[in-house]
Amino acid sequence: MEKFEIRGGKSLNGVIKPQGNKNEALPAIAACLLTDKAVTLRNVPDILDVRIMLQIMKSLGARVDRLKPNSYRIQCDHLKSSEPDREQCGTLRAAILLAGSLLSRSRSVVLPPPGGDVIGRRRLDDHFLAFESLGVRVSEIKESFVLEHDGLKGADIFFEQQSVTATENALMAAVLAEGETVLSNAACEPHVKGLSQMLINMGADIQGLGTNILHIKGVESLSGTEHTIGSDLLEIGGYIVLAAITKSEITIQDTVPEEIRVIDSTYRKLGIRYLISEKELTVPADQHLMIKPDFAGDIPKIDDGTWPAFPTDLMSMVIVAATQSTGTALFFEKMYDGRMFFTDHLIGMGARIVLCDPHRVVVVGPSTLYGTTVHSPDIRAGMALVIAALCAKGKTSIYNIRQIDRGYEDLEGKLQSLGADIKRVV
């Protein structure tokens, strides 16, 4: 089994260019199914989840050509199936995104249950309720979801929760549906906006980009396009934490100031400072990490939520940051009931953390972390453990790094370029 071996305690230095946003690339690949014309995607991260998604597309009959690193041409002019491969779907949560686009190409879609991170219950109800509103009959047969319709028709859809993937799925199903669709309480993350802009460039009629209400007028067909995936805020957020707790000066390129705003107040509560310009961000080495109490002197609460609240996928990393900051903080994970269990690994490394319940932990810092053997439970917790290991004294072995590979491109190569002592061992 592959593992990372990391020797921590070193100060790092250098410049990092973040990869393309995983959460934009995966729906963008699925959206290629909406047209029989060629679509070129650039800045696609070379990560395991993307590779699996491209394999599924090929199995459906899509032609996928790698033009150069991180760039692909995809054409779906001769689809041979509307039933994605069961085994491949079972390893990829984003496989659910194929449903919306396949429904626009076929009257019947058979979708195996998607896989993905084990971070608690992840409901599909909003996906299927949206599809039903558009005229789709949903049933479950032989451990597969069967989606059938006699023609998609626009509808007024209100999401129970601001699910990113449910919004994207409904959006892809609606752009070719007859009539007008309104998506209310829709997710409005930058990667949802990126997908919407890609669809508009293909000829879709979408109003309300970046808001929680999207108006879509169905069109008869979509054309090909060229689309560049935006930078990955989650990777950027992780490198900020890494620089801060290892007292390293790291410059991160291709940052978007308006996206950094959503993490700024949380990072500053932990004492993390950085300098940001129009297109890059620098974390200085002289950090004095101290948790800022609330105005009444109370222990601060750091929680997450849907955009523009603090992203849930950065929760694991800021918990690691808190282990190196002076003071006490309460972290409240509102979205998933399994994300906090990774803190057992941090406790084993020497962190002072109390797991109050599946959603809340109290962190008291600073603590000296020591190398040990850990297992990556999911993509983001895996990255958090890498960051902790680079701060820790001694050697840390991280197993199950396939989870990390699902979301991070050439992670060890990027860290080695900064001076980190990390290697992949087979």
BASE-915219 format. One record per residue (C-alpha): residue in one letter; x, z, y. Coordinates in pm, whole numbers, plus 50000, padded with zeros to 5 digits. Example, Ala and Ser with C-alpha at 12.3 -4.5 7.8 and 13.67 -1.06 7.14 Angstrom:
REM residues 2
("A"; (51230; 50780; 49550)) ("S"; (51367; 50714; 49894)) 
//
This chain:
REM residues 426
("M"; (50000; 50000; 50000)) ("E"; (50136; 49905; 50343)) ("K"; (50216; 50179; 50589)) ("F"; (50373; 50237; 50927)) ("E"; (50679; 50461; 50942)) ("I"; (50724; 50597; 51293)) ("R"; (50989; 50823; 51441)) ("G"; (50858; 50970; 51762)) ("G"; (50993; 51152; 52062)) ("K"; (51149; 50846; 52230)) ("S"; (51085; 50735; 52585)) ("L"; (50973; 50372; 52596)) ("N"; (51007; 50106; 52863)) ("G"; (50896; 49750; 52921)) ("V"; (50618; 49502; 52988)) ("I"; (50318; 49438; 52764)) ("K"; (50070; 49151; 52770)) ("P"; (49740; 49255; 52610)) ("Q"; (49571; 49041; 52350)) ("G"; (49237; 48869; 52389)) ("N"; (48931; 49090; 52363)) ("K"; (48832; 49130; 51997)) ("N"; (48473; 49208; 52095)) ("E"; (48445; 48882; 52290)) ("A"; (48632; 48663; 52043)) ("L"; (48410; 48742; 51743)) ("P"; (48073; 48651; 51906)) ("A"; (48239; 48349; 52070)) ("I"; (48338; 48223; 51726)) ("A"; (47982; 48277; 51601)) ("A"; (47846; 48091; 51905)) ("C"; (48029; 47776; 51793)) ("L"; (47750; 47741; 51534)) ("L"; (47503; 47665; 51816)) ("T"; (47632; 47310; 51863)) ("D"; (47760; 47024; 51651)) ("K"; (48017; 46943; 51921)) ("A"; (48375; 47075; 51927)) ("V"; (48445; 47408; 52098)) ("T"; (48795; 47516; 52198)) ("L"; (48867; 47888; 52219)) ("R"; (49184; 48021; 52383)) ("N"; (49347; 48366; 52391)) ("V"; (49192; 48448; 52053)) ("P"; (49365; 48758; 51911)) ("D"; (49546; 48704; 51581)) ("I"; (49391; 49003; 51407)) ("L"; (49242; 49058; 51065)) ("D"; (48878; 49063; 51183)) ("V"; (48921; 48725; 51353)) ("R"; (49087; 48576; 51046)) ("I"; (48797; 48691; 50828)) ("M"; (48541; 48554; 51077)) ("L"; (48716; 48215; 51075)) ("Q"; (48719; 48217; 50694)) ("I"; (48344; 48278; 50693)) ("M"; (48294; 47992; 50937)) ("K"; (48492; 47761; 50709)) ("S"; (48284; 47868; 50409)) ("L"; (47971; 47765; 50603)) ("G"; (48116; 47420; 50660)) ("A"; (48279; 47454; 51001)) ("R"; (48601; 47273; 51072)) ("V"; (48856; 47515; 51216)) ("D"; (49182; 47376; 51357)) ("R"; (49458; 47599; 51493)) ("L"; (49589; 47415; 51799)) ("K"; (49866; 47664; 51876)) ("P"; (49903; 48043; 51858)) ("N"; (49578; 48207; 51971)) ("S"; (49396; 47875; 52028)) ("Y"; (49140; 47711; 51797)) ("R"; (48911; 47411; 51792)) ("I"; (48592; 47475; 51595)) ("Q"; (48332; 47211; 51512)) ("C"; (48013; 47277; 51317)) ("D"; (47876; 46924; 51272)) ("H"; (47840; 46936; 50894)) ("L"; (47720; 47282; 50793)) ("K"; (47672; 47316; 50418)) ("S"; (47520; 47663; 50402)) ("S"; (47329; 47925; 50599)) ("E"; (47434; 48204; 50364)) ("P"; (47768; 48362; 50462)) ("D"; (47999; 48480; 50185)) ("R"; (47897; 48825; 50060)) ("E"; (48247; 48959; 49996)) ("Q"; (48380; 48851; 50334)) ("C"; (48077; 48987; 50520)) ("G"; (48122; 49318; 50341)) ("T"; (48454; 49372; 50521)) ("L"; (48339; 49275; 50871)) ("R"; (48083; 49445; 51093)) ("A"; (48078; 49143; 51326)) ("A"; (47937; 48926; 51045)) ("I"; (47594; 49032; 51172)) ("L"; (47663; 48811; 51477)) ("L"; (47628; 48501; 51259)) ("A"; (47254; 48567; 51226)) ("G"; (47149; 48469; 51578)) ("S"; (47343; 48144; 51587)) ("L"; (47253; 48044; 51228)) ("L"; (46883; 48097; 51305)) ("S"; (46916; 47829; 51572)) ("R"; (47053; 47585; 51312)) ("S"; (46841; 47673; 51009)) ("R"; (46488; 47790; 50931)) ("S"; (46621; 48025; 50662)) ("V"; (46926; 48251; 50672)) ("V"; (47043; 48487; 50399)) ("L"; (47274; 48753; 50538)) ("P"; (47462; 49003; 50321)) ("P"; (47497; 49353; 50470)) ("P"; (47792; 49366; 50713)) ("G"; (48082; 49606; 50665)) ("G"; (48321; 49750; 50925)) ("D"; (48441; 50089; 51042)) ("V"; (48308; 50405; 50883)) ("I"; (48232; 50597; 51203)) ("G"; (47876; 50700; 51127)) ("R"; (47540; 50531; 51105)) ("R"; (47526; 50195; 51281)) ("R"; (47168; 50074; 51299)) ("L"; (47060; 49712; 51269)) ("D"; (46702; 49779; 51379)) ("D"; (46745; 49632; 51729)) ("H"; (46879; 49308; 51580)) ("F"; (46584; 49260; 51348)) ("L"; (46319; 49372; 51596)) ("A"; (46454; 49117; 51846)) ("F"; (46449; 48846; 51583)) ("E"; (46091; 48934; 51488)) ("S"; (45991; 48905; 51855)) ("L"; (46134; 48552; 51852)) ("G"; (45921; 48461; 51550)) ("V"; (46152; 48548; 51261)) ("R"; (46021; 48701; 50939)) ("V"; (46265; 48963; 50811)) ("S"; (46276; 49083; 50453)) ("E"; (46529; 49240; 50219)) ("I"; (46579; 49078; 49880)) ("K"; (46853; 49158; 49628)) ("E"; (47061; 49356; 49878)) ("S"; (47053; 49075; 50134)) ("F"; (46857; 49027; 50455)) ("V"; (46643; 48714; 50444)) ("L"; (46552; 48572; 50786)) ("E"; (46294; 48292; 50801)) ("H"; (46103; 48121; 51083)) ("D"; (45898; 47814; 51168)) ("G"; (46061; 47764; 51507)) ("L"; (46205; 48020; 51747)) ("K"; (45988; 48100; 52048)) ("G"; (46085; 48289; 52362)) ("A"; (45972; 48650; 52399)) ("D"; (45992; 48958; 52619)) ("I"; (46228; 49192; 52435)) ("F"; (46310; 49551; 52524)) ("F"; (46602; 49707; 52335)) ("E"; (46563; 50067; 52224)) ("Q"; (46934; 50114; 52290)) ("Q"; (47193; 49905; 52472)) ("S"; (47349; 49759; 52160)) ("V"; (47623; 49506; 52235)) ("T"; (47589; 49310; 51913)) ("A"; (47207; 49315; 51918)) ("T"; (47214; 49179; 52274)) ("E"; (47459; 48907; 52171)) ("N"; (47258; 48816; 51862)) ("A"; (46932; 48791; 52056)) ("L"; (47107; 48592; 52327)) ("M"; (47240; 48336; 52079)) ("A"; (46901; 48303; 51911)) ("A"; (46721; 48266; 52244)) ("V"; (46928; 47994; 52411)) ("L"; (46775; 47725; 52186)) ("A"; (46434; 47889; 52142)) ("E"; (46124; 47729; 52289)) ("G"; (46022; 47883; 52622)) ("E"; (46163; 48177; 52812)) ("T"; (46313; 48499; 52678)) ("V"; (46372; 48820; 52872)) ("L"; (46616; 49076; 52733)) ("S"; (46562; 49416; 52897)) ("N"; (46789; 49719; 52853)) ("A"; (47050; 49469; 52739)) ("A"; (47417; 49557; 52705)) ("C"; (47627; 49435; 52998)) ("E"; (47988; 49490; 52889)) ("P"; (48245; 49234; 53015)) ("H"; (48260; 49074; 52670)) ("V"; (47881; 49022; 52676)) ("K"; (47924; 48859; 53016)) ("G"; (48208; 48648; 52873)) ("L"; (47988; 48524; 52587)) ("S"; (47707; 48449; 52833)) ("Q"; (47942; 48246; 53053)) ("M"; (48061; 48050; 52750)) ("L"; (47700; 47969; 52657)) ("I"; (47625; 47861; 53014)) ("N"; (47926; 47628; 53002)) ("M"; (47775; 47482; 52683)) ("G"; (47450; 47410; 52871)) ("A"; (47248; 47728; 52822)) ("D"; (47020; 47854; 53101)) ("I"; (47096; 48226; 53143)) ("Q"; (47035; 48438; 53451)) ("G"; (47140; 48799; 53516)) ("L"; (47500; 48801; 53392)) ("G"; (47654; 49147; 53415)) ("T"; (47316; 49320; 53442)) ("N"; (47082; 49492; 53196)) ("I"; (46813; 49223; 53227)) ("L"; (46887; 48872; 53105)) ("H"; (46652; 48577; 53156)) ("I"; (46704; 48287; 52917)) ("K"; (46522; 47955; 52931)) ("G"; (46556; 47772; 52603)) ("V"; (46718; 47428; 52608)) ("E"; (46699; 47151; 52351)) ("S"; (47069; 47141; 52265)) ("L"; (47412; 47271; 52362)) ("S"; (47735; 47080; 52407)) ("G"; (48095; 47168; 52334)) ("T"; (48315; 47358; 52579)) ("E"; (48650; 47524; 52633)) ("H"; (48652; 47900; 52676)) ("T"; (48929; 48156; 52735)) ("I"; (48878; 48506; 52595)) ("G"; (48938; 48790; 52843)) ("S"; (49196; 49067; 52805)) ("D"; (49122; 49360; 52574)) ("L"; (49046; 49672; 52779)) ("L"; (49070; 49888; 52467)) ("E"; (49427; 49780; 52399)) ("I"; (49511; 49833; 52767)) ("G"; (49357; 50181; 52757)) ("G"; (49565; 50271; 52452)) ("Y"; (49892; 50163; 52612)) ("I"; (49813; 50369; 52922)) ("V"; (49779; 50681; 52705)) ("L"; (50094; 50592; 52511)) ("A"; (50299; 50559; 52829)) ("A"; (50163; 50880; 52979)) ("I"; (50226; 51111; 52683)) ("T"; (50570; 50969; 52596)) ("K"; (50687; 50985; 52961)) ("S"; (50748; 50610; 52957)) ("E"; (50725; 50346; 53226)) ("I"; (50516; 50059; 53093)) ("T"; (50372; 49767; 53287)) ("I"; (50058; 49602; 53145)) ("Q"; (49983; 49248; 53256)) ("D"; (49653; 49060; 53284)) ("T"; (49446; 49364; 53378)) ("V"; (49115; 49339; 53563)) ("P"; (49074; 49614; 53827)) ("E"; (48692; 49625; 53803)) ("E"; (48718; 49691; 53429)) ("I"; (48984; 49961; 53474)) ("R"; (48739; 50144; 53703)) ("V"; (48528; 50257; 53407)) ("I"; (48819; 50451; 53255)) ("D"; (48979; 50569; 53579)) ("S"; (48791; 50897; 53635)) ("T"; (48832; 51007; 53273)) ("Y"; (49206; 50935; 53268)) ("R"; (49255; 51119; 53597)) ("K"; (49074; 51425; 53455)) ("L"; (49361; 51441; 53205)) ("G"; (49622; 51399; 53478)) ("I"; (49714; 51040; 53386)) ("R"; (49835; 50836; 53684)) ("Y"; (49899; 50465; 53715)) ("L"; (49946; 50201; 53982)) ("I"; (49722; 49897; 53970)) ("S"; (49743; 49567; 54153)) ("E"; (49532; 49255; 54126)) ("K"; (49667; 49146; 53786)) ("E"; (49885; 49422; 53642)) ("L"; (49901; 49796; 53593)) ("T"; (50209; 50019; 53578)) ("V"; (50221; 50368; 53428)) ("P"; (50515; 50559; 53582)) ("A"; (50730; 50778; 53361)) ("D"; (50708; 51091; 53578)) ("Q"; (50370; 51213; 53453)) ("H"; (50262; 51576; 53493)) ("L"; (49964; 51590; 53262)) ("M"; (49714; 51860; 53352)) ("I"; (49344; 51874; 53272)) ("K"; (49144; 51900; 53592)) ("P"; (48869; 52167; 53575)) ("D"; (48525; 52097; 53713)) ("F"; (48466; 52214; 54073)) ("A"; (48330; 52553; 53964)) ("G"; (48638; 52605; 53748)) ("D"; (48443; 52519; 53432)) ("I"; (48596; 52340; 53133)) ("P"; (48545; 51967; 53196)) ("K"; (48331; 51759; 52963)) ("I"; (48445; 51408; 52876)) ("D"; (48178; 51192; 52717)) ("D"; (48113; 50825; 52647)) ("G"; (47825; 50583; 52673)) ("T"; (47726; 50224; 52725)) ("W"; (47882; 50018; 53004)) ("P"; (47975; 50115; 53270)) ("A"; (48022; 50460; 53114)) ("F"; (48350; 50552; 52943)) ("P"; (48389; 50334; 52628)) ("T"; (48337; 50505; 52294)) ("D"; (48626; 50307; 52144)) ("L"; (48873; 50487; 52371)) ("M"; (48750; 50836; 52280)) ("S"; (49005; 50884; 51999)) ("M"; (49292; 50793; 52233)) ("V"; (49198; 51025; 52519)) ("I"; (49167; 51311; 52270)) ("V"; (49533; 51248; 52181)) ("A"; (49614; 51248; 52554)) ("A"; (49444; 51587; 52592)) ("T"; (49670; 51739; 52325)) ("Q"; (49960; 51676; 52567)) ("S"; (49784; 51789; 52888)) ("T"; (49785; 52147; 53013)) ("G"; (49435; 52294; 52996)) ("T"; (49115; 52275; 52793)) ("A"; (48856; 51999; 52768)) ("L"; (48535; 51939; 52573)) ("F"; (48491; 51587; 52431)) ("F"; (48139; 51471; 52352)) ("E"; (48108; 51156; 52138)) ("K"; (47749; 51047; 52190)) ("M"; (47735; 50719; 52004)) ("Y"; (47871; 50770; 51652)) ("D"; (47849; 51070; 51422)) ("G"; (48171; 51006; 51229)) ("R"; (48429; 50922; 51494)) ("M"; (48550; 51279; 51553)) ("F"; (48658; 51353; 51197)) ("F"; (48997; 51189; 51256)) ("T"; (49093; 51501; 51454)) ("D"; (49177; 51671; 51122)) ("H"; (49490; 51452; 51120)) ("L"; (49584; 51567; 51470)) ("I"; (49534; 51930; 51368)) ("G"; (49768; 51866; 51076)) ("M"; (50026; 51740; 51328)) ("G"; (50000; 52062; 51529)) ("A"; (49724; 51993; 51780)) ("R"; (49495; 52279; 51887)) ("I"; (49150; 52131; 51835)) ("V"; (48819; 52288; 51740)) ("L"; (48570; 52052; 51576)) ("C"; (48241; 52199; 51696)) ("D"; (48013; 51950; 51520)) ("P"; (48023; 51577; 51433)) ("H"; (47991; 51488; 51802)) ("R"; (48199; 51747; 51990)) ("V"; (48554; 51878; 51988)) ("V"; (48740; 52119; 52216)) ("V"; (49106; 52040; 52280)) ("V"; (49354; 52296; 52416)) ("G"; (49683; 52155; 52537)) ("P"; (49966; 52105; 52547)) ("S"; (50072; 52119; 52181)) ("T"; (50393; 52003; 52020)) ("L"; (50306; 51743; 51758)) ("Y"; (50509; 51704; 51439)) ("G"; (50540; 51407; 51209)) ("T"; (50346; 51409; 50884)) ("T"; (50152; 51175; 50655)) ("V"; (49812; 51051; 50775)) ("H"; (49558; 50780; 50690)) ("S"; (49389; 50555; 50943)) ("P"; (49010; 50599; 50904)) ("D"; (48910; 50319; 51146)) ("I"; (49057; 50076; 51399)) ("R"; (49057; 50300; 51706)) ("A"; (49147; 50625; 51532)) ("G"; (49432; 50432; 51370)) ("M"; (49570; 50333; 51710)) ("A"; (49525; 50692; 51830)) ("L"; (49734; 50816; 51536)) ("V"; (50006; 50560; 51616)) ("I"; (50015; 50693; 51973)) ("A"; (50030; 51053; 51847)) ("A"; (50310; 50963; 51606)) ("L"; (50517; 50807; 51887)) ("C"; (50486; 51135; 52078)) ("A"; (50554; 51360; 51779)) ("K"; (50880; 51510; 51660)) ("G"; (51012; 51365; 51336)) ("K"; (50872; 51095; 51110)) ("T"; (50507; 51006; 51060)) ("S"; (50378; 50781; 50783)) ("I"; (50043; 50613; 50853)) ("Y"; (49863; 50462; 50555)) ("N"; (49557; 50234; 50543)) ("I"; (49701; 50031; 50831)) ("R"; (49477; 49741; 50731)) ("Q"; (49222; 49915; 50952)) ("I"; (49462; 49892; 51247)) ("D"; (49540; 49528; 51170)) ("R"; (49169; 49454; 51205)) ("G"; (49189; 49514; 51579)) ("Y"; (49551; 49490; 51696)) ("E"; (49776; 49184; 51695)) ("D"; (50140; 49239; 51593)) ("L"; (50120; 49604; 51697)) ("E"; (50459; 49701; 51558)) ("G"; (50623; 49399; 51725)) ("K"; (50483; 49490; 52067)) ("L"; (50585; 49854; 52028)) ("Q"; (50934; 49759; 51910)) ("S"; (50973; 49548; 52225)) ("L"; (50920; 49869; 52423)) ("G"; (51187; 50051; 52221)) ("A"; (50963; 50229; 51972)) ("D"; (51100; 50326; 51630)) ("I"; (50822; 50180; 51415)) ("K"; (50836; 49967; 51104)) ("R"; (50591; 49828; 50853)) ("V"; (50673; 49924; 50496)) ("V"; (50516; 49743; 50203)) 
//
